[in-house]
């Protein structure tokens, strides 16, 4: 009789220890200065950063093709300047801690207070459902939008650990199109 191999945990993947939310949950800091210091120095590992740059490239392409007035402002690097941009800091409120999406595009004019944000997230074993920690982070960002009267939206994309950048790009392209169709209408 062959013995069955036991599968690992099926409910959650373990967070990458370099990820900022894992750090904040492990060492909760109530004051915004302490949170800012941790968030400022936590961009994820090299693979996460490279995949964020791919998403910035895809967003930029879709906006350009659709004629949407959008400008990459925060997170990752742009194709034009290759400089790292600081992630957008969404200020805390009395009830909600600070947050920082991985990448942010300002939509319309600066006074419109509208952003298309995205995060690359750890997922359940289905490859698409964000882990509980990631769902909490996304919900916190959505609550901050409401608290600050932002006309913003955030998309989450699976990190797909170990997948090369070309395959990641092709896998993410339809997901970016799907998000922007829902957000800005299908074109």
N, C-alpha and C positions, 0 to 999 in steps of 0.2 A: 504494500500500500504506500503510495507516494504521499509524502507530507506536503501540506499546502504552505505556501509562503505567505506570511502575514504582511498585509499592506500597512503602510505607515498611516498617520492620522489623515482622515478624510475630511475633516471639518475646516481646517485652516492651514495655510502655509505659515511657516514661522517668519516673522518680519526680519528683513535685513537689518542687522544691528546698526548700520550706518544711517538708517532712515530717521528723519527728525521726529516723527510722531512717536516712534518707539522710544526715543530718547526722552521726549516730554512725558510720556506715560510712565516711564521708569523712574524719572526724577521730576515729579510735578513741581513746577515753580509757579507760584501765584502772581508774582509781580511781572509786569509786562517787560521790564528791562531784562530780567533773567531769561524770559522766554525769547526775547529778541536776540540775546547773545547766543543761545543754543540754535535758534532757527537760522541766524546769519551764517553760522559755520557748518551747516548741514545741507548739502545739496544731493546727497545720495552718492553711490559709488560711480566709477567711471562708466560702467555699462548703463546705468540709469541715466546719467548725463548724456551719453551718446544717443540713447533712445529718445530722450526729451528733444534733442536737436533734430532728430528725424521728424518728430511730430511738428516742430516749429516749421520745418521745411514743407511738410504736407499742408499744414494750415495756410501758410503763405501762398502756396500754389493754388489752393481752392479759392481763397479770397480773391486773388488776382484774376483767375478765370471767371469768377462770378461778378466782378466789379464791386465787391463789398469794401467799403471804407474801413479798413482794419490795419492796425499797426502793431507789430511785435514790440512790446515794451519791457517785459520782465521774464526772467528765467531763461536758462540755456544760452545758446549762441545763435546769431542769425547768419545766413549764408553770406551776407554782404560784408560784415565786419569781423566775424569770428571771435568777437569779444564776449566774455561771459557777462550776462546781465543778471543783476540781483533779482531774486524772486519778489513778486508783489507781496508786500506786507499788508495784510488786512487787519486793521487795528482791533484790539479786543474791546469788549463792552464790559459792563459790570457783571454780566452773567456768562459771557462767552469769551474764551481765551483767544489769543491771536492765532492767525493761520497764514500759510503761504502756499499758494498753488505752484506747481512745477513750472508752468508756462502761462503767460497772459498776453492777450491781444486786446488793445483798446479798440472798441467798435464805435464808429461815428466820430463825433467831435469830443474833445476832452471833457467838456461840461455835460455831456450826455450821461456820464456815470455808468457806462455799460462796458462789460468785459466778457470775453470768451476765455475762460480759464480751462486748464486741463491738469490732471495728475496721472502719473503712471503708478499703478497700484499692485500690491500683492493680492493674489486671488485664491479662491477655493480650488479644489482639484478639478472642477469643471472648466477651468481656464478663463472664465469670464466674470464670475461673481466675486466682487471685492470681499476681502476678509473682513471680519467684524471691526478690527482696528481701522481699516481703510474706510469702511462705511461710516464709522463715527467721525472720522476726519472730513469726509465729504459732506456729511450732514452739518458739521460745525461751520464749514465754509458757506453752505446755503443759508444757515441761520444768520451768519454775519452779513451776507448780501441783504437780507431782509432788514436787519437792524440798522444798516447804513443806507437803506433805500437805493440799493444798486439794482440796475437792470442787467444783471449778470447771470451767467450760467457756467457750470463746470461739467466737463466730461471726464470720465475715468477710462483709462486704457490699461490693459494687462501688461505687466512688465515682460512677460515671456522670457524668463531667465534662460540664458544659454542659446537663445535664438540669434542668429547673425543679423546684422543691420539691414541687409537686402531683403531677407525674409520678413523681418519685422516691418519694414516699409510697406511691402506688398500686403501684409496682413492688416496693417493699420489704415491703409488708404481707404477701403470701403467704410471702416468705422468712423473716420474723420468726416467722410462725405455724409454718412448717416446722421452724425451729430449736427453738422452744419445745415443739412436739409431740415431737421426738426427745429433748429434754432432760427434760421434765416429764410426758410422756404426752399422748396426744391427748384433747381434751375438746370 
